[in-house]
Amino acid sequence: MSRGAAFRHLLLVLQLAMLPAVPLEREVVLAKVGDTAELPCHATPGKNIGFNWKHSSMLKILGRQGSFWLTGVSKLRHRVESKKNLWDQGSFPLIIKDLEAADSGVYFCEVEGKRQEVELLVFNLTAKWDTGSGGSSNIRLLQGQQLTLTVEGPSGSSPSVQWKGPGNKSKSSGQSLSLSGVEPQESGTWTCTISQNQKTVVFNINILVLAFQKVSNTVYTKEGEQVEFSFPLNFKDENLSGELRWRAEGTPSSRLWISFILENGKLSLKDTHHTRLQMKSFPPLSFILPQALSQYAGSGNLTLSLAKGTLQREVNLVVMRVTKSQNNLTCEVLGPTSPELTLSLNLEERAAKVSKKQKLVSVVDPERGTWQCLLSDKDKVLLASKVEVLSPVFTKAWPKLLAIVLGGILGLLLFIGLCIFCCVKCWHRRRQAERMSQIKRLLSEKKTCQCSHGLQKTCNLI
């Protein structure tokens, strides 16, 4: 090789040596606050290979000494370890427990004269609602409250965030999710998937919306029947106090019926202003009226006070009343009803005699037979009551017939009494006659005896 060619070759080698070294691809690890992260470090399998883990500040975190590891003086010294069983396989992971947001950063693994970089991104998910805030794993809030979930990550990170509700239904994307006026059907497991550099971490959020279970808020009953108001809840382990207030139809204001306390799963009465209202001792919340009266028709409001806020539930009582007079049959419903409901009055198994969208129907001079009053919502019967109507002729003649029957019964009683009196009188007379006859017979026998005795004495004297 000529001297000029050799010089050019040497110059090329020097230029190549002066080029900046191409850094190894940085490994990215995503983790959650409170979890455990494992930072990878790999080398050629072999025995007694030394390694050191350092922070970006070059402060030693953990290293190998013989068959043990030694921790440095970093703030992580009580939360780091490695897996000794993998060392001979060329794997020297750094395990960080109880992760904190401040643990995010770049970590270096020095092994076999090389430096490997691992970037740790620690994310946190916070929750905030109307009456509080806290961690995101289990959230309990009241129906109607607003909930905001927010992803917090290290500065400089630009993750992709996807939110999904119960049933794996996609909701939105972005680092924050707001739910206004939460409903019971939103209870369940929500997921937040965070992605960056083709790595993902998933937050599971269990949300329970404290509320009343979905049942009809209107109770339909007939006058005189027992009625029960039930308020089942979708939770059992919350202490609370409550009261039921009632406003009868036509009255301007409500009044307190009952107040109570639910503590450790047991209900206890606090105060009552309705002597007939009964309350069960154990959930679900249930109140019983032994007899529904027309004056109870109206609406009530149950208020529950919890540490997280207040729950309210309205309940309506609709009472059906059927009355009949000499010439009139009336059916009416009392209490709050929808204008879509139909009240009908008809003879059984016949077309409706009266059918109107109102709260009272009546029939003048109803025919004889079984009449039926129905409160219906389209084809669904909500209330039904039957009443028997007698023949009009029989009904009109009933007072005279009743007088005749009563007079006959009274006459019969008098006749029987007179017969009894006569029998008793006759029996007494017969007894008296028998006694007189017996007395006469005794007197007659005594006189005969006296005469015989006197005759015997005369004979003796002669």
Buried (B, 14 or more C-beta within 10 A) or exposed (E): EEEEEEEEEEEEEEEEEEEEEEEEEEBBBBBBBEEEBEBEBBBEEEEEBBBBBBBEEEEBBBBBEEEEBEBBEBEBEEBBBBBEEBBEEBBBBBBBEEBBEEBBBEBBBBBEEEEBBBBBBBBBBBBBBBEBEEEBEEBBBBBBBEBBBBBEBBEEBEBEBBBBBEEEEEEEEEBEBEBEEBEBEBBEEBBBBBBBBEBEBEBEBEBBBBBBEEEEBBBBBBBEEEBEBBBEBBBEEBEBBBBBBBBBBEEEEBEEBBBBBBEEEEBEEEEBEBEEBBBEEEBBBBBBBEEBBBEBBBBBBBBBBBEBBEBEBEBBBBBBBBEBEEEEBBBBBBBBBEEEBBBBBBBEEEEBBBBEEEBEBBBEEBEBBEBBBBBBEEEEEBBEBEBEBEEBEEBEEEEEEEEEEEEEEEEEEEEEEEEEEEEEEEEEEEEEEEEEEEEEEEEEEEEEEEEEEEEEEEEEEE
